[in-house]
Amino acid sequence: ASRKWFPQATRLFGILLLAFVGVTSGAELSFTLEPSDIIAVQEQPLMLHCQVEGIPPITTQWRHNGVQILEDQNYVMFSNGSLLIGHFQKTKSEGTSDEGDYECMAQNFFGLVLSRKARVQASTKLLPLISTISQAPSLPLPIQKPSRTPADTDLNDTYAFRSGPPHNE
C-alpha cells in the first residue's frame, strides 16, 4: 500500500521538471566572452578567454583542432573557463604545434554549447614586449616574497601587478 504513491510522485516530478526546464529555457548556457583570433609570441605564455553564464554546475573544456585538450604542465584551465598555454610553440619536439583552431565547450544539465573557433598563429617576428604587456588583461600573478625582509616590512603585505601604462599616485 505504501508504494502506490510512487507512480504518482514520479509523474509529478516529471511535470515539475518539464515546467522548470520551460521556465529556465531563457537562462540556458550562453557565452559572455568567447575566444578570439590572436597572433602568439613563440616561447611565451598565451591566455585564451572563455566565459559562460547559465544554471550551475557548468563545466568547460577546450579543443585544439577538434581534439580535447587535457590539462598538463603546458595547459591550465581556469574555473572561469579561460585556458593558459604556458609555453606557446609553433613546432614542438614531437612534431605537433600549438598553432591552430581553439574552441571552448561548456556544458550543464540542460545542454552543451560550443564557442566560435579562434585561430591562433605564431608571430613571424618578435613583437615588442611592452605592447604585448599593455594589451594583456590584468591577471593576478604569483609573486615570491624575498626570504629576507627589512625589519619595518610587514610580512602580510600583498603584492600585485597591473598591466598598462604607469600612473602617478
Backbone torsions as a table, in degrees:
resi	resn	phi	psi	omega
1	ALA	NA	-31.7	-177.8
2	SER	-73.4	-15.2	-178.6
3	ARG	-92.3	-2.2	-179.7
4	LYS	-65.6	-27.4	-179.0
5	TRP	-74.8	-19.8	-173.3
6	PHE	-58.6	-50.6	179.2
7	PRO	-61.5	-37.4	179.4
8	GLN	-67.5	-41.7	179.2
9	ALA	-65.4	-39.4	178.3
10	THR	-63.5	-44.0	177.9
11	ARG	-62.4	-43.8	179.7
12	LEU	-62.6	-43.0	177.9
13	PHE	-60.2	-43.4	178.9
14	GLY	-61.7	-41.8	178.7
15	ILE	-65.2	-44.0	178.7
16	LEU	-63.6	-39.7	179.0
17	LEU	-64.2	-44.7	177.9
18	LEU	-62.9	-40.1	178.1
19	ALA	-64.4	-42.1	179.2
20	PHE	-63.0	-45.5	178.9
21	VAL	-62.1	-41.2	178.7
22	GLY	-63.6	-40.9	-179.9
23	VAL	-68.8	-36.3	-174.8
24	THR	-93.5	3.8	-176.4
25	SER	-59.8	-27.2	176.3
26	GLY	-73.6	-15.6	-178.0
27	ALA	-104.9	24.5	179.6
28	GLU	-66.7	175.0	-178.0
29	LEU	-59.8	136.2	173.3
30	SER	-150.9	148.2	-179.4
31	PHE	-82.2	132.0	171.4
32	THR	-99.2	-18.3	176.3
33	LEU	-151.9	123.2	-180.0
34	GLU	-111.9	154.9	178.3
35	PRO	-64.1	148.5	-179.7
36	SER	-123.1	158.7	178.1
37	ASP	-59.4	144.2	-177.5
38	ILE	-154.1	151.1	171.4
39	ILE	-103.6	120.0	-173.6
40	ALA	-99.2	149.3	176.4
41	VAL	-89.5	126.8	-178.8
42	GLN	-63.7	146.8	178.8
43	GLU	67.1	14.6	179.7
44	GLN	-120.9	159.2	175.8
45	PRO	-70.1	153.2	179.2
46	LEU	-138.9	130.4	179.1
47	MET	-110.7	127.1	173.8
48	LEU	-110.7	131.5	-173.5
49	HIS	-101.6	143.8	177.8
50	CYS	-155.4	120.0	176.2
51	GLN	-132.6	138.4	-173.9
52	VAL	-129.6	145.2	172.1
53	GLU	-121.6	150.3	-178.7
54	GLY	164.0	-169.4	-178.3
55	ILE	-82.3	123.0	179.7
56	PRO	-70.2	163.8	-3.1
57	PRO	-78.4	141.8	179.0
58	ILE	-116.1	130.9	174.7
59	THR	-111.9	144.8	177.1
60	THR	-123.0	147.2	175.2
61	GLN	-139.1	160.9	178.2
62	TRP	-120.2	149.3	174.3
63	ARG	-124.3	141.9	175.2
64	HIS	-119.8	116.3	-176.1
65	ASN	52.0	39.8	176.4
66	GLY	85.3	-5.3	-177.6
67	VAL	-106.0	131.8	-179.5
68	GLN	-60.8	135.1	177.9
69	ILE	-88.1	131.8	174.9
70	LEU	-103.1	139.4	179.4
71	GLU	-65.0	137.3	174.0
72	ASP	-153.4	-161.5	-177.3
73	GLN	-68.3	-16.9	-179.7
74	ASN	-103.1	-21.6	-178.6
75	TYR	-119.0	122.4	177.8
76	VAL	-124.0	126.7	177.6
77	MET	-105.0	126.0	-178.1
78	PHE	-90.5	157.8	-178.2
79	SER	-63.4	-23.4	178.0
80	ASN	-81.1	-2.2	177.3
81	GLY	104.4	-13.8	-178.0
82	SER	-72.5	156.3	-179.4
83	LEU	-121.2	130.4	175.4
84	LEU	-109.0	122.7	170.2
85	ILE	-97.2	110.1	-170.9
86	GLY	-67.0	-29.1	-173.7
87	HIS	-149.4	84.4	-175.2
88	PHE	-64.2	129.8	179.8
89	GLN	-133.9	132.0	176.2
90	LYS	-69.3	-43.4	178.3
91	THR	-133.2	121.9	179.0
92	LYS	-93.1	168.6	-177.0
93	SER	-60.8	-31.6	-179.4
94	GLU	-87.0	8.8	176.3
95	GLY	89.8	-2.9	177.8
96	THR	-86.6	176.8	-177.6
97	SER	-144.3	148.8	172.8
98	ASP	-81.6	-11.0	176.4
99	GLU	-67.4	155.9	174.5
100	GLY	134.7	-160.6	-177.7
101	ASP	-99.3	131.2	177.6
102	TYR	-118.2	139.9	174.3
103	GLU	-141.8	147.9	-179.7
104	CYS	-101.3	137.0	178.6
105	MET	-120.8	128.3	179.3
106	ALA	-121.1	145.2	-176.0
107	GLN	-145.8	141.5	168.5
108	ASN	-138.9	-168.3	-176.9
109	PHE	-60.6	-28.5	-172.7
110	PHE	-93.3	-12.3	179.1
111	GLY	164.4	-167.4	-174.8
112	LEU	-140.5	139.6	176.3
113	VAL	-132.1	147.3	175.4
114	LEU	-113.1	137.5	177.1
115	SER	-76.1	175.4	170.6
116	ARG	-65.0	157.5	175.5
117	LYS	-83.5	133.0	176.5
118	ALA	-105.9	126.9	178.8
119	ARG	-87.4	122.4	177.6
120	VAL	-112.7	122.8	179.7
121	GLN	-123.4	150.7	177.2
122	ALA	-81.0	141.3	176.4
123	SER	-66.7	140.4	177.6
124	THR	-84.6	-15.0	175.1
125	LYS	-140.0	160.3	-178.1
126	LEU	-70.6	123.5	177.9
127	LEU	-82.0	148.0	176.7
128	PRO	-60.3	131.4	-175.9
129	LEU	-61.8	-38.1	-178.1
130	ILE	-60.5	-44.5	-179.5
131	SER	-67.8	-33.6	178.2
132	THR	-65.5	-43.8	-179.3
133	ILE	-67.8	-42.6	-176.6
134	SER	-68.2	-22.5	179.2
135	GLN	-90.3	-11.0	-177.5
136	ALA	-77.6	145.6	175.8
137	PRO	-70.4	156.1	177.3
138	SER	-67.0	128.2	179.5
139	LEU	-132.5	141.0	173.9
140	PRO	-69.2	131.6	179.5
141	LEU	-115.1	138.9	177.5
142	PRO	-69.2	130.2	-178.6
143	ILE	-119.2	130.8	176.9
144	GLN	-94.2	121.5	179.7
145	LYS	-74.3	150.4	178.2
146	PRO	-63.5	148.7	-178.2
147	SER	-71.8	-26.8	177.7
148	ARG	-115.3	130.1	179.8
149	THR	-126.7	150.7	175.3
150	PRO	-62.0	154.9	-175.7
151	ALA	-60.2	-30.8	-177.1
152	ASP	-86.5	6.0	179.7
153	THR	-91.8	130.3	176.8
154	ASP	-80.7	121.2	-178.6
155	LEU	-67.6	-11.7	179.1
156	ASN	-93.2	4.0	176.4
157	ASP	-58.0	148.4	175.0
158	THR	-108.4	150.0	-179.0
159	TYR	-117.3	142.7	178.6
160	ALA	-147.5	151.1	173.6
161	PHE	-111.6	146.3	171.0
162	ARG	-128.5	144.3	179.0
163	SER	-88.6	165.0	178.0
164	GLY	104.7	179.6	-176.8
165	PRO	-69.6	151.0	178.6
166	PRO	-67.0	155.3	177.7
167	HIS	-136.3	155.6	179.2
168	ASN	-86.9	138.9	-179.5
169	GLU	-109.3	NA	NA
